[in-house]
């Protein structure tokens, strides 16, 4: 649940901090006091757009902080929440700040996050319902989403998704094959040429680099010969080469060892040096011999390098890209060469997958139909209690081609008045009816909807005082399983609050400012009375307010 909301320098708010409880939290106040600013702040702290126009004083940063106690163990085990919690910690602190210069910071339990991460987290913490949020009731796609929350699919939906993914791939493969069949001969010639060209050389960086080294040697053979001859002259010249000098060194060293036997190991070292020098001379001669390219070999090296350059230009830029192109081209070529066989094979596979999908989709439909009956019973019962006495509600099914959700199109139909035919929800529901229908749906979905906080912004739109008490009772029931935060203008609803706040606007230092005050005892009675009779409360209004609070309690 949301335990605390702190707002600084946002909208008409200098700074406020509100402590909320796990129950029905209600905000009331005079029109224009800025109650919706609190909802806007909550939307912002959970990822909605926050821009410089929301900053009250451009000299200071705008800061919004929301503290949540994550009591639900399943919610704590979600990866996007678990990463911010310790084993024994249930608290999530979200802080969002924004400066007039355009820089913003978002932190969750002290860790910096992106707006995307914040939105994902927020979607699991608070469910907003305001005048614009009723639009989801008019979306047929949302009808399916809401119904599926109630349906008992077990593992059926996962099984369907897995098969549907392979079914879609088979359809794409068949479509691609048929497209290729229309230009079969042209594609056959082109792909055959491409595959042959790519098979003419090993598409290996190692082989390519070896060839480049050979070409470099070939292009610099004259310089390499010159360097080697200089080296051989220094090492193997018959008069002054290092090898001659080494041979001459043996005589004085032997004389040394005859006098001092301890120096005999030096003779071994000189012998090793002579052997290494001779080995170096031998390797240099071999290297020189290898530089003698015949014309045919030289031309072959140049031709292969040119061929690699063509392949990289056509299919690259890298040899890995060329290898990937070859793999795809080879697969397409094999498909075209064996068109009839592959076409029939894909059609047989598709038919088998479609049969399997149909069986699983029928199970999904049955689960939805059962959930639809339960939803009809709940919605009609709740709406009758909320004053729509002759309501009829129905979930209608239409079979459509397979998609990611099955083969059902779901539309909610309703008739709010006696004697009228049921029509699609979008065609018939007024804003007042939409608010009550949303409340009824929340009651129906409460057992399966894990979001802990529900926020209703003016759910009492077009609801008169006669229905206020019933609506307040429903909200109170809802707050038994979820934390509810509500803006209302009706005293009948406000009287059910577990915690009641008054939002007011005043002028401080020449500027309008919004304040939030927790109402208790006599002050709360006065607020309820003022909601009924205006600022000049009478004894009758105060008495009526006391009675209303007593009845709600």
C-alpha positions, -999 to 999 in steps of 0.1 A, spaced: 0 0 0 9 37 -4 19 48 31 32 84 24 32 109 -3 55 140 -2 53 167 -28 75 198 -30 73 226 -55 47 210 -78 17 227 -93 2 250 -66 19 230 -38 48 244 -19 53 213 2 30 188 17 33 153 32 3 130 35 2 98 56 -22 72 42 -36 41 57 -47 7 43 -83 14 39 -105 41 23 -87 74 20 -109 102 8 -100 137 -5 -126 164 -4 -126 202 -7 -140 232 -25 -140 232 -63 -107 245 -77 -88 236 -46 -65 214 -67 -74 179 -55 -64 165 -88 -29 179 -84 -23 151 -59 -34 125 -85 -12 142 -111 17 140 -87 11 103 -81 9 97 -119 42 116 -123 60 97 -96 50 64 -113 63 74 -147 39 97 -164 52 128 -181 66 155 -158 77 187 -174 89 222 -165 53 236 -165 46 216 -134 74 233 -114 60 260 -91 92 279 -84 118 276 -112 146 284 -88 140 251 -69 137 215 -80 103 198 -80 104 167 -59 77 140 -55 83 110 -32 60 80 -27 66 54 0 50 19 -5 48 -10 19 48 -42 -2 29 -66 20 19 -91 -7 45 -118 -9 38 -126 -46 43 -89 -54 76 -88 -36 88 -118 -56 84 -101 -89 118 -95 -104 112 -58 -111 104 -53 -74 126 -79 -58 158 -62 -71 151 -32 -49 143 -51 -16 163 -69 10 150 -102 24 134 -86 55 125 -52 39 90 -45 24 95 -8 17 98 8 -17 106 45 -18 102 62 -52 116 97 -56 113 117 -88 128 152 -91 128 177 -120 145 211 -125 136 240 -146 167 234 -167 152 201 -179 172 177 -159 154 149 -140 163 122 -116 144 90 -107 155 68 -78 140 37 -63 153 29 -28 183 51 -37 191 34 -70 188 54 -102 164 40 -128 149 49 -162 114 62 -169 107 28 -185 117 9 -154 96 33 -133 65 27 -154 68 -10 -153 71 -9 -115 42 16 -112 19 -6 -133 21 -32 -105 16 -7 -76 -14 16 -85 -44 13 -107 -57 48 -117 -94 54 -126 -103 89 -136 -127 104 -162 -103 95 -190 -95 61 -177 -132 50 -183 -122 49 -219 -108 14 -213 -144 2 -209 -151 13 -245 -121 -7 -259 -131 -42 -271 -94 -53 -267 -97 -44 -230 -129 -64 -227 -108 -95 -235 -81 -86 -211 -106 -81 -183 -124 -113 -190 -91 -133 -191 -83 -121 -157 -113 -140 -144 -109 -171 -166 -93 -203 -152 -68 -212 -179 -42 -230 -158 -15 -240 -183 -38 -240 -214 -30 -204 -224 8 -210 -222 4 -242 -243 -17 -223 -269 9 -195 -271 37 -220 -277 19 -238 -305 6 -205 -320 42 -192 -323 53 -223 -343 20 -221 -363 28 -184 -373 64 -194 -383 50 -222 -405 26 -198 -422 54 -173 -429 76 -201 -443 47 -212 -466 40 -177 -477 77 -171 -484 79 -203 -504 48 -194 -525 63 -160 -531 95 -175 -543 76 -199 -565 62 -170 -586 98 -161 -597 112 -196 -593 134 -198 -624 149 -163 -619 156 -170 -582 170 -204 -590 195 -189 -614 205 -161 -591 207 -182 -560 227 -209 -578 252 -183 -590 255 -168 -555 259 -201 -537 285 -212 -563 304 -180 -559 304 -182 -521 315 -218 -521 345 -210 -543 365 -198 -514 366 -207 -477 347 -180 -458 372 -179 -430 390 -149 -416 420 -171 -408 423 -183 -444 417 -148 -457 444 -133 -434 469 -160 -445 463 -151 -482 467 -114 -475 500 -121 -458 511 -141 -489 502 -112 -512 521 -88 -490 552 -110 -493 547 -113 -530 544 -75 -534 575 -69 -513 596 -99 -525 625 -77 -538 628 -58 -505 626 -90 -485 654 -106 -506 676 -75 -499 671 -77 -462 678 -114 -461 710 -111 -481 722 -84 -457 715 -107 -427 732 -136 -443 762 -114 -451 765 -105 -414 761 -141 -402 777 -163 -429 803 -143 -447 834 -165 -452 858 -138 -441 840 -116 -415 806 -133 -408 795 -141 -372 798 -178 -379 835 -174 -388 841 -154 -357 824 -180 -336 847 -207 -350 878 -187 -342 866 -182 -306 870 -219 -298 908 -219 -298 913 -192 -270 884 -206 -250 899 -241 -250 932 -226 -238 913 -209 -210 896 -241 -199 929 -260 -198 942 -235 -172 909 -232 -153 887 -263 -154 858 -244 -138 854 -224 -170 846 -255 -191 809 -247 -191 817 -216 -212 827 -240 -240 793 -256 -240 776 -221 -242 798 -212 -272 789 -244 -289 752 -237 -283 755 -202 -298 772 -217 -329 744 -242 -333 717 -215 -330 735 -193 -355 738 -221 -380 700 -229 -375 692 -192 -380 713 -191 -412 695 -223 -424 660 -208 -417 670 -175 -435 680 -195 -466 647 -214 -465 628 -182 -462 647 -167 -492 639 -198 -512 602 -194 -504 602 -159 -518 608 -173 -553 571 -172 -566 566 -186 -600 543 -166 -623 513 -191 -620 514 -191 -581 517 -153 -580 487 -149 -603 467 -173 -583 473 -154 -551 463 -121 -567 431 -137 -582 421 -151 -548 425 -118 -531 404 -101 -558 378 -128 -554 376 -122 -516 373 -84 -522 343 -91 -545 326 -113 -520 331 -88 -492 318 -60 -514 287 -80 -526 278 -99 -494 298 -82 -466 312 -60 -454 327 -89 -433 332 -126 -441 308 -134 -413 281 -115 -431 290 -134 -463 288 -167 -444 253 -157 -431 242 -147 -466 254 -181 -479 235 -200 -452 202 -182 -461 208 -185 -498 216 -222 -496 183 -228 -476 163 -208 -501 179 -227 -530 172 -260 -514 135 -249 -509 131 -239 -545 148 -270 -558 125 -292 -537 95 -269 -541 68 -295 -544 81 -316 -515 86 -286 -492 53 -271 -502 34 -302 -493 54 -307 -461 46 -272 -449 10 -276 -457 8 -309 -438 26 -293 -408 3 -262 -409 -28 -285 -410 -16 -305 -380 -8 -273 -360 -42 -258 -369 -60 -289 -357 -40 -287 -324 -46 -250 -321 -84 -255 -326 -86 -281 -298 -67 -258 -273 -86 -227 -284 -119 -244 -277 -107 -251 -242 -98 -214 -238 -132 -204 -252 -150 -227 -227 -130 -211 -198 -139 -177 -210 -176 -186 -214 -177 -198 -178 -160 -166 -167 -184 -145 -187 -214 -161 -169 -198 -153 -136 -190 -118 -147 -226 -113 -159 -240 -123 -125 -216 -101 -106 -220 -70 -128 -258 -71 -128 -259 -76 -91 -235 -48 -83 -251 -24 -108 -285 -30 -94 -272 -21 -59 -257 10 -75 -290 22 -87 -292 8 -123 -322 -14 -114 -331 -29 -147 -296 -35 -161 -288 -64 -183 -252 -73 -190 -238 -99 -214 -204 -109 -228 -208 -119 -265 -184 -141 -284 -175 -140 -321 -151 -166 -337 -122 -150 -355 -90 -163 -372 -64 -175 -348 -43 -148 -331 -20 -146 -301 -51 -148 -277 -71 -176 -293 -99 -172 -318 -124 -152 -297 -135 -117 -302 -151 -104 -270 -176 -75 -267 -194 -63 -236 -231 -56 -242 -253 -38 -218 -289 -25 -215 -292 -1 -185 -329 6 -189 -359 -17 -190 -373 -27 -224 -341 -17 -243 -321 -42 -264 -286 -49 -253 -260 -28 -273 -222 -26 -273 -209 -9 -242 -193 19 -262 -227 29 -278 -248 32 -247 -229 39 -214 -230 75 -200 -202 88 -180 -221 83 -147 -229 47 -157 -193 42 -168 -181 52 -133 -204 27 -116 -196 0 -141 -159 5 -135 -166 1 -97 -186 -31 -104 -158 -45 -126 -133 -38 -98 -155 -57 -74 -156 -86 -99 -119 -86 -106 -107 -80 -70 -98 -116 -63 -75 -119 -94 -62 -84 -97 -29 -82 -77 -25 -43 -78 -26 -32 -42 -37 5 -46 -68 17 -64 -72 55 -71 -106 69 -82 -107 105 -94 -143 117 -92 -160 83 -96 -191 101 -83 -195 120 -116 -233 123 -124 -241 102 -93 -267 120 -71 -269 120 -33 -295 92 -34 -268 67 -48 -240 82 -29 -245 61 2 -246 29 -19 -215 39 -38 -197 48 -6 -206 14 8 -192 -4 -23 -160 16 -20 -158 7 16 -162 -30 8 -135 -27 -19 -111 -11 6 -113 -42 27 -91 -60 2 -73 -31 -14 -61 4 -4 -85 29 -20 -77 66 -26 -107 87 -37 -116 122 -47 -153 130 -42 -177 158 -40 -205 138 -23 -208 139 15 -226 105 14 -194 89 0 -170 110 21 -187 98 53 -173 62 46 -137 73 48 -112 56 71 -90 87 67 -105 119 54 -84 148 40 -95 183 31 -78 200 1 -80 237 3 -65 267 -15 -53 299 1 -31 328 -7 3 330 9 28 358 2 6 369 -27 5 334 -44 -22 307 -44 -12 276 -25 -28 242 -21 -28 226 14 -40 192 26 -54 188 61 -63 155 79 -98 158 93 -108 142 125 -135 146 151 -155 179 151 -135 193 121 -146 163 100 -182 167 110 -180 204 99 -165 194 65 -193 169 58 -219 195 68 -203 221 45 -203 196 17 -241 194 21 -250 230 29 -221 253 19 -198 273 40 -226 286 64 -233 254 82 -265 251 102 -273 230 133 -294 208 111 -265 202 86 -242 194 115 -267 170 130 -273 154 96 -235 151 91 -231 133 125 -259 109 116 -243 102 82 -210 95 98 -226 73 124 -245 53 98 -214 48 77 -195 36 107 
